[in-house]
Amino acid sequence: MCESIEIGNKTLNFKPEPEARWYVYMVECGDRSLYTGVTTCLERRIRQHNGELSGGARYTQSRRPVVLSWRQGPFSKTRACQLEAQLKQLSRADKRKLISL
């Protein structure tokens, strides 16, 4: 896993924190849009987004099915939320570049 990536005008630091439990992820929705989030359990969260379990994001409810496209971690909760915020600021094209790496 790479530790830092330059995308657009941002440098994102993905250095893992081995003792941490949080992951940053992106899913591609049925309408080809991208959703970014954080979780401690990727399998459970994808099932929630797809309506198999309760608790999915409102955004993905009308855009099912979702497929995990990208993930990084583990991180502390604070770091995962910081990375999520940085990723949400990227353009769709830059998110696609990141997914393809």
Secondary structure by P-SEA (a helix, b strand, c coil): cccccccccbbbbccccccccbbbbbbbccccbbbbbccccaaaaaaaaaccccccccccccccccccccccccccaaaaaaaaaaaaaccaaaaaaaaac
